[in-house]
């Protein structure tokens, strides 16, 4: 019986060799044959693998252009070779494969699984973000298809609630006001935040999270507002994330970003320079309110 996930991983390995070593197409096919002999010697799914490899190579320029548009803050040469080729493979199946054989959600989920298996700590989130953006752009094909085994949707009011707290952290330095912002793997600048522990007060949790995530000792001055959105995790399913944001002051010192998935940078920005940054829409009102308070205090 064919194992399509194994087949995709073999195609990915062959694409990785092609990309890294600038192989010609015939050399890439030889790499595929060598990898099949090593990892799938029964060759049950060889036609599928050959078709998938040829498809990705034939559509490479189009796939790369789509990646550039879907992830404008990540030039192709800045994306790791593994992630780059997972995106090519996943996008090919999402956009050009026979949807009766490979539904859109299958193409995305298989790419995410490859990222978890072969990529880095942040790869699966990055792949999910790019493919998800393309999926929405093409109209979310198959979204309304019903499955007999589909789980019953949980009503909004019945979803478990996860409490988080974060902050607009500011510092004064040489007559200027600076904001401490973090950058995520989807190319957006946003606010440091984290989960509130059981029995922990919101303000105490915010102070702890800021210290853990960006290494700053913050003193809270005001509550700025709340955001809520729906998220999905394999262990708890769909749930509501409720985030409370505060305004807090910290010393102007080096930011030390915690090494964890999802974030790749953190910096101080002068208030005057944040207008050109790429924010999430639901974060903008929080940041705007903070800036309004800070300007009024000067």
SULMO-V816883 format. One record per residue. SS is DSSP state (hx for helix, st for strand, lp for the rest). Layout:
ss
SS
SS
//
This chain:
ss
lp
lp
lp
hx
hx
hx
hx
hx
hx
hx
hx
hx
hx
hx
hx
hx
hx
hx
hx
hx
hx
lp
lp
lp
hx
hx
hx
hx
hx
hx
hx
hx
hx
hx
hx
hx
hx
hx
hx
lp
lp
lp
lp
lp
lp
hx
hx
hx
hx
hx
hx
hx
hx
hx
hx
hx
hx
hx
lp
hx
hx
hx
hx
hx
hx
hx
hx
hx
hx
hx
lp
lp
lp
lp
lp
hx
hx
hx
lp
lp
hx
hx
hx
hx
hx
hx
hx
hx
hx
hx
hx
hx
hx
hx
hx
lp
lp
lp
lp
lp
lp
lp
lp
hx
hx
hx
hx
hx
hx
hx
hx
hx
hx
hx
hx
hx
hx
hx
lp
lp
lp
lp
hx
hx
hx
hx
hx
hx
hx
hx
hx
hx
hx
hx
hx
hx
hx
lp
lp
lp
lp
lp
lp
lp
lp
lp
lp
lp
lp
lp
lp
lp
lp
lp
lp
hx
hx
hx
lp
st
st
st
st
st
st
st
st
st
st
st
st
st
st
lp
lp
st
st
st
st
st
st
st
st
st
lp
lp
lp
lp
st
st
lp
st
st
st
st
lp
lp
lp
lp
lp
lp
hx
hx
hx
hx
hx
hx
hx
hx
hx
hx
hx
hx
hx
lp
lp
lp
st
st
st
st
st
st
st
st
st
st
st
st
st
st
st
st
lp
lp
lp
st
st
st
st
st
st
st
st
st
st
st
st
st
st
lp
lp
lp
lp
lp
lp
lp
lp
lp
lp
lp
lp
st
st
st
st
st
st
st
st
hx
hx
hx
hx
hx
hx
lp
lp
st
lp
hx
hx
hx
hx
hx
hx
hx
hx
hx
hx
hx
hx
hx
hx
hx
hx
hx
lp
//
